[in-house]
């Protein structure tokens, strides 16, 4: 009897320990969607990623050119390419930072842009978006103009996987009393024919700048295995929806989250960056009561998902917080000081290209390239 009682106590203790260590589980629902349930405890306590700076390009300190507002970056095996919204030009640099070539200017002709957005390098072709003129231009690896196509549903940012593309289009309407501002994520075929809408987001901003600009940016990332990650842009829910190559919802990644206030001090410190969202001048603090649970997402060369999330006042780590996931499981969080870029502005200013992380600092026109180690 004593042995049996001791055995039962031992089993109970082991069960409690195993339950306490259960930081992750997965389950399929009735619709066949796989749910990844994480806690806030990391599954790899010793997990680390570091960044090693390998290059900096100062747009204000080049011999014969000046980059006014860097907006996009791409790379191939030999070069980096940077798009400049001010000059409507694309600059080519060697992997050591030597300026090679500049193309493009403001205009509507071949190789010209009315508005130059983000750029993408794929299969020795550089692809550049012109959202205002609803045009996509193609250049060879020497930056010779190849062709352009016009599309009504023009993506402002681009991701590529296999033969297809995915990117958000801008839905902007000027109404009598307000602006309707939002984005819609579209799946395209290899010829940029829209196949289907995957997700959308919309916010209302009045003509005197009342409205929450944080809710106007639709984050997304694409992995090499074809999975499309789209976070839910919410103030109180930490959720990433995962779609397949056909735009079908196949997985959901969950992690607990508690609302975090957007404090007056944080608002005052980052007002200049807030002004750049949706081109809103002097946004109102009362329209931004809380941070979003997720601000942006990226996928690295190992198909790990990086989620930008505001760390909160209790977290004393320095820098922007990235939660790292692998196959839906939360590994751990890493923190990087991104040259004064706040968490809500990583969209458009932070980009993972190959094995590197690029920081496009639009305040000082500097582009920094880091090697991802770990």
N, C-alpha and C positions, 0 to 999 in steps of 0.2 A: 504493500500500500504506500509506504514511504517512497519507494523507488518510483512508483507511478506518479505520485504527487510532484516529486522533483522533476520528472520528465515533462509533466504538463507545464510546470513553471518555466522550464528551459525553453520549451516550444513557444510559450507565450512571449517570453523575452525576445527570442529570435524573430518572431512575427512582428513585434513592435519595432525592432531595429530595422527589419526589411521594409516595413511600411514607411518609417521615417526617412529612409534613403531613396524612396521612390520619387525621383524628381521628374520622371518622364514616362508617359505611356501613349500608346496610339490605339485608335479604335475607328472602325468604319461605321458610318451611319446607314440608314435604310436606303439612301440614294447612292451608296457606294463611294461617298466622299471620305477620304482618310483624314482623321483629325489627329494632330499632334498636340498633346497636352503637356505643357512644361510648367514647372514651378519657377520661382525666382532664384532657386539654388542652382549653381552651375553643375553640369554633369562632368566637367573636366576642371578640377580645381587648379591644376598646374598649367592650364592652357595659356599660351602667350603668343602674341603677334607683335612684332616691332617694325618700325619704319626707318629705313636708312636713306637719307637724302642723297640723291645721285646727280641732281641737276637743278639749276634755277635759271629761269629766263626773265630778265627784268625788262618789261615793256617800255619803261621810261629811260633806259640806259643802253640802247642799242645804237650802233654807229650811224646808220642812215635812215632808220625807221622808228616809228613809235606805235605801240599797240595801245589804242585808246580805251577799249572795253572788251577784254578777252571774254568770249562767250562759250567756246567749245574747244575741245582738244581730241586729237586722234593720233594713232601711230601705226607705222608698219615696221618691217624689219630694220629699216635704215634711218627713218626720219620721224620727227614729231611735226604735227600740223596744228596750228592755232588759228581759230576764226576770231575776227575783230568786228564787233557790231558797229563801231564808230566809222571806220574806214571802209567797211563792207569788203574786207580783204581777208585772204587766207595766207598765212606765213608758214614757210617750211624751214625747219631747223634739223641739223644733224643730231644724232644721239648724244653728242658732246655739247650741243647748244650753239653750234655755229650757224648763223643765218645763211640760208641757201637761196630762197626765192620768195617772191611775193606775187600773188595774182588777185584779180578781182578789184572792183570799184563799184560805186553806186551807179545803178542804171538798170535797164531792162534787156540789154543785149546778151549774147552768148558770154558766159563767164562773168556776168555782172549780177548784182544783187540789189533789190530794194531794201530788204532786211536780211541780214545774214545770221542764221541761228547756229545750232550745233552741227557738228560734222562727224562722219563715221568712215572708217577705213575698212574695206572688205574686198578680199581677193584682188589686190593691187589696184583697187578703184577707190577714190575718195569721193564721198557723197556729201553734198552740202544742201542744207534746207534754206528756203527763202519764204518764210511763213506769210509775209504781207503780200507778196506777189504770187503766192501759191505755186511755187516752182521748186523742183528738185534738180540740182545740177550734178553731173558726173565728170570726174577728171581722172586721167591715168596717173601712174605713180610719179611721173615727172611734172604733174599738175597741168598737163595740156588738156584743154576743154574737149570733152567727148560728145556730150549731148545734154539736153535738159527736157524734163517733162512737167506738164502742169496738171495739178490735181486740186479738186475742190476741197477735199479733206486732206489738208497738208499737215503732216506731223511737225511739231516744233522741236522734238527730240527724237532720236532714233536708237533702236537696238536691233541687232541682227542675229538670227539663228538659222542655221542651215540655209534654205533658199528664201526664207520669209523675213519680214520686218515687223516690228511693233513699235508704236510711238503714240504719244498723246497729241490730239488736235486741240486748238484753242477755240472754245465757244464763248464769244464775247458779244454782248448786245447792249446797245445804248438805248435806254428807255426814257420816258419822260422825267422820272424822278430818281432813277438809279441805273446802275450798270449791273447786268447779269454776267458774271465771270465764272468760267469753269473750264474743265478739260475732260476729254473723252478719249479713252485708250482704244486704239484701232489696231487690228491685226491685218497686215497687208501681204499680198503675194510678192513674188520676185520682181514684178513689174509695177509695184506700188498700187495695185488694184485693191481697194478696201474689201476685206473678206467678211469681217464682223466686228461689232463693238464688244469690248470685253468688260469695261467698267467706266464709270463717269463720276464726276464731282462738280458741284456748283455752289456758288455763294453769291450773295447780293451785297453790292457796295454802292452807297448813295453818292450823289455828286459832291457832297461836302466830306467825302472820305470816311463815312461811317460804314463799318462792316469789318469782318474778320479776314484779313488777307492770308492768314495761315491755311485757311480751308479752300484755297483756290489752286493748290499745286497737287497734281496726281502723281505720286511716286510709283515707280515700277522698275523692275530689273529682269534680265533674261539670263538663264544659265546655259552652259554648253549642251546640256542634255535636253534643252527645249522647254524647260519649265519656265513659266512666266509668273513672277511674284508681284502681287499688287496689295500693298498694305491698306487696311481700312483707315481712312483719315478721320480719326475719332479722338475726342478728349478723354474718354474713359474706358475705351476698349482696345486692347493690344491684340490685333488679329491680322494675319497675313493670308490672303487668298492665293491659291496656287492654281494656275491654268495650264493646260497642255497645248501642243502645237496647233490644235484646232480651236482654241479659245474655250475649251470646256473646263469647268471648275472640277478639280480632281482632289485637292487637298486643302486643309486649313491648319494654320499654325497658331496656337494659342499660348499666351503667357499672362500671368496676373499683372494688373496695373491699377494704380490709385491716382486719381486726378491730381495734377500739380498746378498750382496757381502761377499765372504769368504776372509776376510782381511788378510794382512800379519801378523799382530799381533796375530790374532786368529790362523793362521797357525803355527806360531812359538811356541805359547803356547801349542798347542795340537799335535805337530809333532810325539811324541812317540805313541800317540793313533792312529794317521793316519798310522804309520808304521805297525800296527797290522791288518789293513784292508787288506784282500787278501794277507797277508804276504809280502806286498810291503815295501822295505827298501828305505828310503829317497825319498818319492814322491815329485813331482815338484809343486810348488805353482801355476804356470800358468795353470796347468791342472785342477785346482779346482777353477774356477772363482766365482762360486755362491754356496750358500747352497742349499740343497734340501728343497722343501716346507714341506715335511714330511719325517721323518727319521725312525720312528717305530710306532707300534700300539700294544695295549694291550686291553684285556677285563677283567673287574673285576667281583666280585661275584654277582653284581647287573646287569650284562649285559651292563654296561656302557662302551663306547668305549673311550680309552685314546689314544690321538695322540701326539707323540713327534714332536715338531716343533721348529726351531731356533727362538728365541725371537727377535733378532735384537738389534742394538745399542741403539735405542730410548727407548726400554723397560728397565726400571731400576729395575725390580724385580730381586731378587737373585735366582739363581738356574736354573734348566732345566724346560722349559715350557711344560705343558701337556694341550691340549685342550680336554675337556670332552664333549662327546655327549651321548644322550639317545634317542634311536629310530630315529636316524638321525638328531636330533635337537641339536645345539650347546648350551650347558648350560653355561659354563664359562671356564676360564683357571685357573690352579693351578700351583704353582712353588715349586720345591723341590731341595735342594742342595744335589746332589747324590754323595757325597764323591769324588768330583773333576772329575766325569765322565761327559764328554761333551755330548751334545744332539746327535751327530752323532754316538756315541758309546753305546747308550742304548741297541741296538740290541746285544743280547748275554750277557749283563751285568746287565740288569734289567728284572725282570720277575714277573708277578703276579701269585701267587699260592693260590687258595682259597680266603680267606679274607686278605691275606698278600701280601706285596710287598717285593721282595728280590733283594738286590743289590750284584752282584758278582764283586768285585773290583779286576781285574786281575793284577793291578799294585802292590798291596800290599798283595794279597792273603787273603783278608778279605771278609767274607760273612755276610751281615747284613740283619736281618729280621725285617720288620715293619708291624704293624697292620694298616690297612686302616680304618680311622674313618671318617664317613660322607657319 
